[in-house]
Amino acid sequence: YAPWCPACQQIEATWESFAKESERLGITVGKVDVTQEPGLSGRFFVTTLPTIYHAYDGVFRRYRGSRTLEDLEGYILERKWEAVEPVAGWKSPSSIMMHGMAGLFHFSGWIR
């Protein structure tokens, strides 16, 4: 997310509610400000905001569903993430390619 992003501001209350339910859901919910962590936006190849990822056992899937609390919870409780194609190996945030992208984003921030 980014603090200046209208779509991020719109989902913020829902995301905070989702985070409060994380223990009940058996998950960890996080939020990263891409203006403060440009390397992560490169590593995760963030091109739109907000971008939501689900990670399980080192496998990343991009969440593209509705952004209501009920739908976010259903994605976890009903294991809908299992039907979502994982991020391709070369685009995975843990790949060497995305590690290089993180460096590029850091460098571009340094130049600015």
KAZITA-V563894 format. One record per pair of residues at least 6 apart in sequence whose ideal C-beta (glycine too) atoms are under 6 Angstrom apart, sorted by the first residue. I is the first residue (numbers start at 1). GAP is how many residues later the second one is. D is the distance in Angstrom with one decimal. If there is no record, write none. Layout:
# KAZITA-V563894
((I & GAP & D) (I & GAP & D))
This chain:
# KAZITA-V563894
((1 & 7 & 3.9) (1 & 30 & 5.9) (1 & 49 & 4.6) (2 & 6 & 5.9) (2 & 32 & 5.3) (2 & 33 & 5.3) (2 & 47 & 5.5) (5 & 44 & 4.5) (8 & 41 & 5.5) (8 & 42 & 4.6) (11 & 39 & 5.8) (11 & 56 & 5.1) (14 & 55 & 5.2) (17 & 52 & 5.2) (18 & 11 & 5.7) (18 & 51 & 5.9) (18 & 54 & 5.0) (19 & 10 & 4.1) (22 & 7 & 4.5) (25 & 51 & 5.0) (27 & 49 & 5.9) (32 & 8 & 5.4) (34 & 7 & 4.0) (38 & 67 & 4.3) (38 & 68 & 6.0) (38 & 71 & 4.5) (39 & 63 & 3.9) (39 & 66 & 5.5) (39 & 67 & 4.8) (41 & 64 & 5.9) (42 & 59 & 4.0) (42 & 60 & 4.3) (42 & 62 & 5.9) (42 & 63 & 3.2) (43 & 50 & 4.7) (43 & 55 & 4.7) (43 & 59 & 4.1) (44 & 49 & 5.1) (52 & 11 & 4.0) (53 & 7 & 5.4) (53 & 9 & 5.7) (54 & 7 & 4.8) (54 & 9 & 5.5) (54 & 27 & 4.8) (59 & 27 & 4.9) (60 & 27 & 4.4) (60 & 32 & 5.8) (60 & 33 & 5.9) (61 & 20 & 5.4) (61 & 23 & 4.4) (61 & 25 & 5.5) (65 & 6 & 5.4) (75 & 6 & 6.0) (90 & 7 & 5.0))
